[in-house]
Amino acid sequence: MSINVKQLAAEKAVEYVKDGMRVGLGTGSTAYWAIRKLGERVKEGLQITAVATSVASEEQARELGIPLVGFGDIGSLDLTIDGADELNHDLELIKGGGGALLREKIVARNSTRMIVVADESKAVHTLGKFPLPVEIVPFAWEWTVAALAKLGCTPELRRSGDALYKTDNGNYIADCRFGSIASAAELADSLQNITGVVEHGLFIGIAAVAIVGKPDGSIEVIERGQGE
């Protein structure tokens, strides 16, 4: 029987969740398994409160009986569990393949710890092979996309069928193909200086721990700064 590596990593991350915690629920195919495991633990008596980073994750959590609260009622979070499209040894991430990068970053920034769950294929030496998602406002998107291209990438607006994809916030996503990102920090600064960019999928200095599942059933736990 083949091993579900994403499920393996996600369920390991849920072990970090303790009674009374305020938890952020990520979005995507790996976060799905974490939410599912949390639902099982809640049924077994785990007491938590949670917020979700997308409509899809919110719906899943409600179906599983995970108590959700409003952002104004919870304050900061103890822990957020989320996936990544790429991560390097410094725990710099590319996120946004699922389209929820803005909400994911807001939730992660307001968490004491962010735990990233991923399969081994997402761990890379240099970020950039995965197209970097950049959320942009629809107004004058052509100008914003042109400005993105000047940073050395090939940007392409994400589509959903015949229409342009829209995030839960009503914005567009430009998937920017850099091929290789020499300095994630410098690129992040450049992206934030483009008017029309709402947020980008580079998560720098946010993730505290990464749990990486491997096809042989083993798990690697990477903590930020452990290689320094």
ABEGO torsion letter per residue (X at the ends): XBBBAAAAAAAAAAAABBBGBBBBBBBEAAAAAAAAAAAAAAAAGBBBBBBBABAAAAAAAAAAGBBBBBAAAAEBBABBBBBBABBBAAGBBBBGAAGAAAAAAAAAAABABBBBBBBAAABBABBGABBBBBBBBABGAAAAAAAAAAAGBBBBBBBBEABBBBBAAGBBBBBBBAGBBABAAAAAAAAAABBGBABBABBBGABABBBBBBAAGBBBBBBBGAAX
